[in-house]
Amino acid sequence: MARRIVISGASGLIGSALVSSLRADGVEATTLVRRPPRSEHETQWAPGESALDPEVLDGAEAVVALGGASVGRLPWTKGYRRELIDSRLQATRTLTTALRALRTDAPALVSASAVGYYGSAPGEVLTEESAAGRRSSPT
């Protein structure tokens, strides 16, 4: 049986590189998209609006969650900060609800979102309460 990974946020910078890399290695990459699917490797979803059919995740080795509103859009107004948070929470809730339905057969969930915010902190456990990291200056 072919290896399969399900990815949300596959159209972003990291997601598109991940999909290309996985496919180059012969791994089937199923992408979750908000628009109508354009291939058999895409599944439409609407996080926060409707449930995701657990069958989409069934049999995958892992689910990689990279989605959310763009952190590159400025300015981060109070309203946009709320959108940044809500977009990530809704996507995560939608995925975890579908994963829970699979019970012990659920694939692993790997979630990342704007990981650079905290900077480099080897050996430290970081939480939502951790301070922002310092920006490195180019050398």
C-alpha positions in Angstrom: 0.0 0.0 0.0 1.3 3.5 -0.9 2.2 5.9 1.9 -0.2 8.8 2.2 0.0 12.1 4.0 -2.9 14.6 4.3 -1.9 18.3 4.3 -3.8 21.5 5.0 -2.2 24.7 4.0 -0.6 23.1 1.0 -0.8 26.2 -1.1 1.5 28.2 1.2 5.3 28.5 0.9 6.1 25.6 3.2 3.1 23.5 2.2 3.8 23.6 -1.5 7.4 22.7 -0.9 6.3 19.8 1.3 3.9 18.5 -1.2 6.5 18.6 -4.0 9.1 16.8 -1.8 6.6 14.1 -0.7 5.5 13.4 -4.2 9.1 13.3 -5.5 9.7 10.6 -2.8 6.7 8.6 -4.0 4.4 9.5 -1.1 0.8 10.3 -2.0 0.0 13.8 -0.8 -3.7 14.5 -0.3 -4.3 18.2 0.1 -7.2 19.9 1.8 -8.4 22.9 -0.2 -11.1 25.5 0.3 -12.0 25.8 -3.4 -13.5 23.1 -5.6 -10.9 20.3 -6.1 -8.9 20.3 -9.3 -7.5 16.8 -9.1 -8.2 13.4 -7.3 -5.5 14.4 -4.8 -7.5 17.3 -3.5 -10.4 17.3 -1.0 -12.5 20.4 -0.4 -13.1 21.4 3.2 -14.5 24.3 5.1 -12.9 24.5 8.6 -15.2 26.1 11.1 -18.2 25.8 8.7 -18.7 22.1 8.2 -17.3 18.8 9.5 -14.5 17.0 7.6 -15.4 13.4 6.7 -13.1 11.2 8.7 -12.7 8.9 5.7 -10.5 11.6 4.1 -7.9 11.0 6.9 -8.4 7.2 7.2 -5.4 5.2 6.2 -3.0 8.2 6.1 0.3 8.0 8.0 0.0 11.5 9.2 -2.0 14.8 8.9 0.1 17.9 8.5 -1.7 21.1 9.5 -0.1 24.3 8.1 -3.2 26.3 7.4 -4.3 29.7 8.7 -4.6 33.3 7.5 -1.3 34.7 6.2 1.1 36.1 8.8 2.7 38.1 6.0 -0.3 40.4 5.6 0.2 43.7 7.4 -0.9 45.6 9.4 -1.9 43.2 12.1 -5.0 45.2 13.2 -7.0 44.0 16.2 -9.5 42.4 13.8 -6.8 40.7 11.7 -5.1 39.3 14.8 -8.4 37.8 15.7 -8.6 36.3 12.1 -5.1 34.9 12.5 -6.1 33.1 15.7 -9.6 32.0 14.6 -8.3 30.6 11.3 -5.9 28.3 13.1 -8.3 27.3 15.8 -11.1 26.4 13.4 -8.8 24.4 11.2 -7.3 22.5 14.1 -10.8 21.8 15.6 -12.1 20.6 12.3 -9.1 18.2 11.9 -9.1 16.9 15.5 -12.8 16.2 15.4 -12.3 14.1 12.3 -9.3 12.4 13.8 -11.1 11.6 17.0 -13.8 9.8 15.0 -11.1 7.4 13.7 -10.3 6.4 17.3 -7.1 4.3 17.6 -6.7 4.2 13.8 -6.2 7.9 13.6 -3.0 9.1 11.9 -0.5 11.3 13.7 -1.2 15.1 13.6 1.7 17.5 13.0 0.7 21.1 13.3 2.8 24.2 12.7 1.9 27.8 12.3 4.3 30.8 12.1 6.9 28.8 13.9 9.4 31.6 13.6 7.6 33.8 16.0 9.3 32.3 19.0 12.8 32.3 17.5 15.4 29.6 18.2 15.2 28.1 21.7 16.9 24.7 21.7 16.0 22.7 24.7 13.2 25.0 25.9 9.5 24.2 26.1 7.6 27.0 24.5 3.9 27.8 25.1 1.4 30.4 23.9 2.6 32.5 26.9 6.2 32.5 25.8 7.7 35.8 24.6 8.4 36.5 21.0 11.8 35.6 19.8 14.4 38.1 18.7 14.9 38.7 15.0 18.4 37.7 13.8 20.2 40.2 11.8 21.7 39.0 8.5 25.4 38.3 8.6 
